[in-house]
C-alpha cells in the first residue's frame, strides 16, 4: 500500500483520480453497491421484457418459423463479441464509461430492431439484436464492478448482491411483455416490436444513472488504492490480461468454473420446455418450472456469496459441481414426473449461482488490479461463447439422442472443473480456498 493512496493519477492511464481517504471506503462501498443494484434492477428489466417476444418478432419479419431462433442467437453472439471491447475500454478508462457504452449500444440496437420490424428487414433485425446484446454484457460486467472496492473477504458477497438484484427484472420482465406490446396498438410500430422501444428507454435510463452516480469510478479508485506497483506501463492491455490468466492457476480455474457452469446450465435449460411439452406439460406448468429455475439462479446468490467468503471459493466451486450434477440426474431421468423436473431445474439454477459467484470472486482474487477488467472481459467472452455453442448444439443432441443424454453431456462438462479444482487445491493452496 502506498503512503498516500488515491493520490496522483493512480491508474496507469494518466487519468486523475480524486484522492480517497481509506476511512471513507465503507461509505464509498455502500454508495457503489447501491448504484450497481439500481442499475441491475433497471438493466435486468430491459432485456427480459423484450426477449420473450423475440422468436415471434423474428418469424413476423422473416416470414418463416425456421428463422425464429436466429434473433435470440444474434443477441447471444452480440453479448459475447462486445465483452472484450467493453473490457478494453474499462481497462483504459474505468468501469463507468464501459458500462455506459454497453447500455448505449443496447439502446441503439433496440432502435434498430424497431426499425427492422417496421420495414420488414431481417438482416437489420439481426444487426439490431446483436447490438441489443451489448446491454446484457453490461449487466454481466456490473458484478465485477461490485468487487473492485470490496474487502477481499467480502468480495463474493458484494458480487452476489448485484447478481441478486437481477431477480427483480428477470421475474417482472416477461410479465411486462404483453402490456408493453399493447401500448403501441394502433400505431405504425408492430406490437411485437413495442417492448424493444421500452427496453431502449430503460437502457438509456440505466446508462444515465451510472454516468451520473457511479463516481468515483470503482476500478480506477481500486488501482489508486493498490499503490504504484499496479501502475506498470502496458499492464492494462488485453494481452496483459491473457498473461495474468496464464500465470495464475486459480484464475484458470475461475475461467473454467464460470464457463462450465454457464454452458451446462444453458444447454439443459433451453431444451427443458420442449421435454416438458413432450410429457404433457402445459404452458402454465412450463412457466412455473422456468420461474423456479430463475429463482434458483438469482434469489439465493447472497447465500452463495456468504458461503464463498466463509468457506472459501474452492469449496463452493465443489458445491456448484455437485448441485449441477444432481440437477442433471434429476431432470434427465424425470420423464413424466413434472415435480422431479421442477426440482432438477431449481437445483440447476442454484448450481449456476454457486459457480458464477464463487468463480467470479476467485477470478477477481487471482489477478492483479491492473489486469482485472481485461481478464473479466475475457471470462465473459469465454462464458457466452461456450454457452452459445452449447445452446445451439442442445437441439441436435435432443433430436438425435434425447433429453436424458443431453443432461448426461451437460453433467460431463463439469468434470474438468471438478478435476481442476482438486488439482488447484492440492498444488496451489492458499490461506483460504
Protein Blocks (a to p, Z undefined) as FASTA:
>chain_A
ZZbghiajlnonopacddddfklmmmmmmmmmmmmmmmmmmmmmmmmmmmmmmmmmmmmm
nopaklmmmmmmmmmmmmmmmmmmmmmmmmmnojklmmmmmmmmmmmmmmmmmmmmmnop
aklmmmmmmmmmmmmmmmmmmmmmmmmmpcfklmmmmmmmmmmmmmmmmmmmmmmmmmmm
mmmgoiabdfklmmmmmmmmmmmmmmmmmmmmmccdfklmmmmmnojklmcghilgmklm
mmmmmmmmklmmmmmmmmmmmmmmmmmmmmmmmmmmmnopafklmmmmmmmmmmmmmmmm
mmmmmmmmmnopklmmmmmmmmmmmmmmmmmmnmmmlklmmmmmmmmmmmmmmmmmmmmm
mmmmmpcfklmmmmmmmmmmmmmmmmmmmmmmmmmmmmmnojklmmmmmmmmmmmmmmmm
mmmmmmmccfbZZ
